[in-house]
Amino acid sequence: MDLQTIKERIAVVESKRQYLLNLLEQPNLGTLRVDVNQALEELDDLIDEFRRTIPETGTN
């Protein structure tokens, strides 16, 4: 898999983050709120790790 493909897939994952944030706003989430929070934390960690490993060079 080339670097451009990986960057595109990371961008798709980043776009899904907003869905999780919207889900947290639901008043009837109950105990699933813990799982959604955990998913957000892990997603943020993975995105941060990707950015540290492959810093943006200004070229795509």
N, CA, C and O atoms as a GROMACS GRO file, in nm:
protein
  240
    1MET      N    1   0.086  -0.117   0.000
    1MET     CA    2   0.000   0.000   0.000
    1MET      C    3   0.091   0.123   0.000
    1MET      O    4   0.185   0.132   0.079
    2ASP      N    5   0.061   0.217  -0.088
    2ASP     CA    6   0.146   0.336  -0.096
    2ASP      C    7   0.100   0.442   0.004
    2ASP      O    8  -0.010   0.434   0.060
    3LEU      N    9   0.186   0.539   0.025
    3LEU     CA   10   0.162   0.643   0.125
    3LEU      C   11   0.035   0.722   0.094
    3LEU      O   12  -0.040   0.757   0.186
    4GLN      N   13   0.010   0.752  -0.031
    4GLN     CA   14  -0.109   0.829  -0.068
    4GLN      C   15  -0.236   0.754  -0.029
    4GLN      O   16  -0.331   0.815   0.022
    5THR      N   17  -0.239   0.625  -0.053
    5THR     CA   18  -0.356   0.544  -0.016
    5THR      C   19  -0.377   0.544   0.134
    5THR      O   20  -0.491   0.555   0.181
    6ILE      N   21  -0.270   0.534   0.210
    6ILE     CA   22  -0.280   0.537   0.356
    6ILE      C   23  -0.334   0.671   0.402
    6ILE      O   24  -0.421   0.676   0.489
    7LYS      N   25  -0.284   0.780   0.344
    7LYS     CA   26  -0.333   0.914   0.381
    7LYS      C   27  -0.482   0.928   0.350
    7LYS      O   28  -0.556   0.988   0.428
    8GLU      N   29  -0.524   0.875   0.238
    8GLU     CA   30  -0.666   0.883   0.201
    8GLU      C   31  -0.753   0.804   0.299
    8GLU      O   32  -0.862   0.848   0.335
    9ARG      N   33  -0.704   0.690   0.341
    9ARG     CA   34  -0.780   0.608   0.436
    9ARG      C   35  -0.786   0.673   0.574
    9ARG      O   36  -0.888   0.666   0.642
   10ILE      N   37  -0.678   0.736   0.614
   10ILE     CA   38  -0.677   0.809   0.741
   10ILE      C   39  -0.776   0.925   0.735
   10ILE      O   40  -0.846   0.952   0.832
   11ALA      N   41  -0.783   0.993   0.621
   11ALA     CA   42  -0.878   1.103   0.605
   11ALA      C   43  -1.022   1.053   0.618
   11ALA      O   44  -1.106   1.122   0.675
   12VAL      N   45  -1.050   0.935   0.566
   12VAL     CA   46  -1.184   0.878   0.580
   12VAL      C   47  -1.214   0.848   0.727
   12VAL      O   48  -1.324   0.876   0.776
   13VAL      N   49  -1.118   0.792   0.796
   13VAL     CA   50  -1.135   0.762   0.939
   13VAL      C   51  -1.158   0.891   1.017
   13VAL      O   52  -1.245   0.897   1.105
   14GLU      N   53  -1.081   0.995   0.986
   14GLU     CA   54  -1.098   1.124   1.054
   14GLU      C   55  -1.238   1.180   1.031
   14GLU      O   56  -1.297   1.240   1.121
   15SER      N   57  -1.292   1.160   0.912
   15SER     CA   58  -1.425   1.212   0.883
   15SER      C   59  -1.532   1.139   0.963
   15SER      O   60  -1.638   1.196   0.989
   16LYS      N   61  -1.508   1.017   1.002
   16LYS     CA   62  -1.604   0.940   1.082
   16LYS      C   63  -1.606   0.984   1.228
   16LYS      O   64  -1.699   0.952   1.301
   17ARG      N   65  -1.505   1.057   1.271
   17ARG     CA   66  -1.497   1.103   1.409
   17ARG      C   67  -1.616   1.190   1.446
   17ARG      O   68  -1.668   1.182   1.557
   18GLN      N   69  -1.660   1.272   1.353
   18GLN     CA   70  -1.775   1.359   1.378
   18GLN      C   71  -1.900   1.278   1.409
   18GLN      O   72  -1.983   1.320   1.490
   19TYR      N   73  -1.914   1.164   1.346
   19TYR     CA   74  -2.030   1.078   1.375
   19TYR      C   75  -2.030   1.036   1.522
   19TYR      O   76  -2.135   1.038   1.586
   20LEU      N   77  -1.914   0.999   1.574
   20LEU     CA   78  -1.905   0.961   1.715
   20LEU      C   79  -1.938   1.078   1.806
   20LEU      O   80  -2.005   1.061   1.908
   21LEU      N   81  -1.892   1.197   1.770
   21LEU     CA   82  -1.924   1.315   1.850
   21LEU      C   83  -2.074   1.342   1.851
   21LEU      O   84  -2.131   1.375   1.955
   22ASN      N   85  -2.137   1.327   1.736
   22ASN     CA   86  -2.282   1.346   1.727
   22ASN      C   87  -2.355   1.240   1.810
   22ASN      O   88  -2.457   1.269   1.872
   23LEU      N   89  -2.303   1.119   1.810
   23LEU     CA   90  -2.364   1.012   1.887
   23LEU      C   91  -2.361   1.044   2.036
   23LEU      O   92  -2.456   1.013   2.108
   24LEU      N   93  -2.253   1.105   2.082
   24LEU     CA   94  -2.242   1.140   2.224
   24LEU      C   95  -2.350   1.240   2.267
   24LEU      O   96  -2.385   1.246   2.384
   25GLU      N   97  -2.401   1.316   2.174
   25GLU     CA   98  -2.504   1.415   2.207
   25GLU      C   99  -2.642   1.354   2.226
   25GLU      O  100  -2.734   1.422   2.271
   26GLN      N  101  -2.657   1.227   2.194
   26GLN     CA  102  -2.786   1.160   2.207
   26GLN      C  103  -2.817   1.136   2.355
   26GLN      O  104  -2.736   1.077   2.426
   27PRO      N  105  -2.933   1.182   2.402
   27PRO     CA  106  -2.966   1.169   2.544
   27PRO      C  107  -2.996   1.025   2.588
   27PRO      O  108  -2.988   0.994   2.706
   28ASN      N  109  -3.031   0.939   2.494
   28ASN     CA  110  -3.070   0.802   2.529
   28ASN      C  111  -2.957   0.700   2.509
   28ASN      O  112  -2.984   0.581   2.492
   29LEU      N  113  -2.834   0.744   2.509
   29LEU     CA  114  -2.720   0.656   2.482
   29LEU      C  115  -2.694   0.560   2.596
   29LEU      O  116  -2.647   0.448   2.574
   30GLY      N  117  -2.724   0.601   2.717
   30GLY     CA  118  -2.707   0.514   2.834
   30GLY      C  119  -2.562   0.472   2.855
   30GLY      O  120  -2.470   0.554   2.844
   31THR      N  121  -2.544   0.344   2.884
   31THR     CA  122  -2.409   0.293   2.915
   31THR      C  123  -2.320   0.286   2.792
   31THR      O  124  -2.198   0.272   2.804
   32LEU      N  125  -2.378   0.296   2.673
   32LEU     CA  126  -2.296   0.295   2.551
   32LEU      C  127  -2.209   0.420   2.542
   32LEU      O  128  -2.112   0.423   2.465
   33ARG      N  129  -2.242   0.522   2.618
   33ARG     CA  130  -2.164   0.646   2.620
   33ARG      C  131  -2.017   0.617   2.654
   33ARG      O  132  -1.926   0.678   2.598
   34VAL      N  133  -1.996   0.523   2.746
   34VAL     CA  134  -1.860   0.485   2.785
   34VAL      C  135  -1.785   0.428   2.664
   34VAL      O  136  -1.669   0.462   2.641
   35ASP      N  137  -1.851   0.343   2.589
   35ASP     CA  138  -1.789   0.281   2.471
   35ASP      C  139  -1.759   0.385   2.362
   35ASP      O  140  -1.655   0.379   2.298
   36VAL      N  141  -1.851   0.478   2.343
   36VAL     CA  142  -1.830   0.581   2.242
   36VAL      C  143  -1.714   0.671   2.283
   36VAL      O  144  -1.632   0.708   2.199
   37ASN      N  145  -1.707   0.706   2.410
   37ASN     CA  146  -1.593   0.785   2.459
   37ASN      C  147  -1.462   0.711   2.437
   37ASN      O  148  -1.363   0.770   2.394
   38GLN      N  149  -1.460   0.582   2.467
   38GLN     CA  150  -1.340   0.501   2.448
   38GLN      C  151  -1.301   0.497   2.300
   38GLN      O  152  -1.183   0.508   2.266
   39ALA      N  153  -1.399   0.481   2.213
   39ALA     CA  154  -1.371   0.478   2.069
   39ALA      C  155  -1.311   0.610   2.023
   39ALA      O  156  -1.218   0.611   1.942
   40LEU      N  157  -1.364   0.721   2.073
   40LEU     CA  158  -1.309   0.852   2.037
   40LEU      C  159  -1.164   0.867   2.084
   40LEU      O  160  -1.079   0.916   2.010
   41GLU      N  161  -1.137   0.825   2.206
   41GLU     CA  162  -1.001   0.834   2.259
   41GLU      C  163  -0.904   0.751   2.176
   41GLU      O  164  -0.794   0.797   2.142
   42GLU      N  165  -0.944   0.629   2.144
   42GLU     CA  166  -0.857   0.542   2.065
   42GLU      C  167  -0.838   0.595   1.924
   42GLU      O  168  -0.728   0.589   1.869
   43LEU      N  169  -0.943   0.646   1.865
   43LEU     CA  170  -0.934   0.705   1.731
   43LEU      C  171  -0.838   0.824   1.732
   43LEU      O  172  -0.753   0.836   1.644
   44ASP      N  173  -0.852   0.911   1.831
   44ASP     CA  174  -0.763   1.026   1.842
   44ASP      C  175  -0.618   0.982   1.861
   44ASP      O  176  -0.527   1.041   1.802
   45ASP      N  177  -0.596   0.879   1.942
   45ASP     CA  178  -0.460   0.827   1.963
   45ASP      C  179  -0.401   0.774   1.833
   45ASP      O  180  -0.285   0.800   1.802
   46LEU      N  181  -0.481   0.700   1.757
   46LEU     CA  182  -0.432   0.645   1.630
   46LEU      C  183  -0.398   0.754   1.529
   46LEU      O  184  -0.297   0.747   1.459
   47ILE      N  185  -0.484   0.856   1.522
   47ILE     CA  186  -0.460   0.966   1.429
   47ILE      C  187  -0.334   1.043   1.470
   47ILE      O  188  -0.253   1.078   1.385
   48ASP      N  189  -0.319   1.067   1.600
   48ASP     CA  190  -0.199   1.136   1.649
   48ASP      C  191  -0.073   1.055   1.619
   48ASP      O  192   0.028   1.110   1.577
   49GLU      N  193  -0.080   0.923   1.641
   49GLU     CA  194   0.035   0.838   1.613
   49GLU      C  195   0.070   0.840   1.464
   49GLU      O  196   0.188   0.845   1.428
   50PHE      N  197  -0.030   0.837   1.379
   50PHE     CA  198  -0.006   0.845   1.235
   50PHE      C  199   0.064   0.975   1.199
   50PHE      O  200   0.161   0.976   1.124
   51ARG      N  201   0.014   1.084   1.255
   51ARG     CA  202   0.074   1.216   1.225
   51ARG      C  203   0.217   1.226   1.275
   51ARG      O  204   0.300   1.292   1.212
   52ARG      N  205   0.248   1.164   1.388
   52ARG     CA  206   0.385   1.165   1.438
   52ARG      C  207   0.476   1.077   1.352
   52ARG      O  208   0.592   1.110   1.328
   53THR      N  209   0.422   0.965   1.305
   53THR     CA  210   0.500   0.871   1.227
   53THR      C  211   0.524   0.920   1.086
   53THR      O  212   0.634   0.906   1.032
   54ILE      N  213   0.420   0.979   1.026
   54ILE     CA  214   0.429   1.028   0.888
   54ILE      C  215   0.384   1.174   0.888
   54ILE      O  216   0.268   1.204   0.858
   55PRO      N  217   0.475   1.263   0.920
   55PRO     CA  218   0.438   1.405   0.922
   55PRO      C  219   0.405   1.455   0.782
   55PRO      O  220   0.460   1.408   0.683
   56GLU      N  221   0.313   1.550   0.777
   56GLU     CA  222   0.273   1.611   0.650
   56GLU      C  223   0.390   1.689   0.594
   56GLU      O  224   0.451   1.770   0.664
   57THR      N  225   0.422   1.664   0.470
   57THR     CA  226   0.535   1.733   0.406
   57THR      C  227   0.489   1.844   0.314
   57THR      O  228   0.571   1.913   0.252
   58GLY      N  229   0.358   1.861   0.304
   58GLY     CA  230   0.307   1.964   0.212
   58GLY      C  231   0.277   1.910   0.074
   58GLY      O  232   0.223   1.982  -0.010
   59THR      N  233   0.312   1.784   0.048
   59THR     CA  234   0.283   1.721  -0.080
   59THR      C  235   0.190   1.605  -0.055
   59THR      O  236   0.198   1.538   0.048
   60ASN      N  237   0.104   1.580  -0.151
   60ASN     CA  238   0.010   1.467  -0.137
   60ASN      C  239   0.045   1.355  -0.227
   60ASN      O  240  -0.023   1.252  -0.229
   0.00000   0.00000   0.00000
